Amino acid sequence: KERSALQIARRNIGILGVQTSCSLIAGDAAHPPPAPKPCDLIFCDPPYRKALPEKIIPALLAAGWFAPYAVLVLETALGETVRLPPQLILMQQRDYGVATVRFFVHRPPLKK
């Protein structure tokens, strides 16, 4: 929701020339709107040490933002514990200074 962050994101989208394949939605990630279509890549960098991933990620899943086998890149504080739904499988974790970046893959439910 922060105006300066949205301006930077818009500028980066322009620099990369990906305007036709990107959308910015200003709002509360813990209460997202329904996804217009599922995403293959989701980057989540919420404020550190506020247990926000445990609120944001399940809300995004419920709103249909994750495509099958989508990749979630989650940045948290170094040493911050994260408990996510079981359909997100941790593939890799890397520490950078005061941050930890985790890479998850979304395992879709098995069809019966």
N, C-alpha and C positions, 0 to 999 in steps of 0.2 A: 504493500500500500504506500510505501514511502516514495514521494514524488521524485527525489533525486535518483533513487535506484531505478525507477521506471524510465527516467530520461537516459540514464547510462545504458540500460537494456535496449532502448530504442536506437540509440546511437550505434551500439555494437551490432544490432541487427542490420542497420544500414551499411556499416563498414563491411560486414560479411556478405551483403547482397542477398539476404535470405528473407526479404520482406514477404514474399508470397508463400513461404512455408512456415512462418512464425506468427503467433498471436500472443499479445500481452493482455492479461486480465488482472486488473487492480482489484484486490479484495482480500478477504481473510481466508488463508489456505486451510484453516481448520474447519471452514464452512464453505467448501467450494460449490460452484454451480455444477449441474450435470455436464459432463464432458461432451463437447460437440462431436468428438470422435476420440477413440483411445490413442494414447501416445506411446511411442516406442522408446523414448528417452525422457526421463524425468530427473531434473536436478533440484535438490532441496537443500537449502542452506539457511535454516532458521536461526534466530538468536540462540546463543549457546546456553546450556544448563538451565533450561526452562521446561524440559520434558515435552517440547513441541513436536518432535517426530512421532511420538506415540499418539498424538492427536491428529496431526496433519496426514500422515500416511494412510491410516485406516479410513479417514474421510475421503481422500482421493480415490482409494480403492472402491469405496461404496458408491462414489459418484461416477465411476466408469472411466477414470483417467488412465488406467493401466491397460495397455494391450497385452495379449498373451506374449510372454517372454520379453516384456519390456525391461529395460535396464533402469534402475534407480541409482543415482549418484547422490549420496547423503553426506553432507559435511557437518561434523559436530566438533565440540571441544575435545582436545586430547584427553582420553580417559573417561569421557562421558559414556555412560551405559545407555544402550538403546534396545528396547524390546518392541519388535515389529511383528505383524501377523505372520503365521507360518508359511503362507504362500510366497513370501519374499525370502529368497535363499541368498545368504551372504556368499559372494564369490571371491572377494578380495578386499583387503583393508590396508590402507597406507597412512602413515603418520607424517605430517609436515609441520614442523614447529609446534604451534599450540593447537593444531587442528588434526582431526582424523577424517579421512575420506573413505567411505565404504561403498562398495559396488554390489548391488543386489540384482538378481534376476527374478522376474515375476513368473512363478509357476502357475499356469492356469489350472482350474479345478479339473479333475478327471471326469470324463463323460461316462455316464452309466449306460 
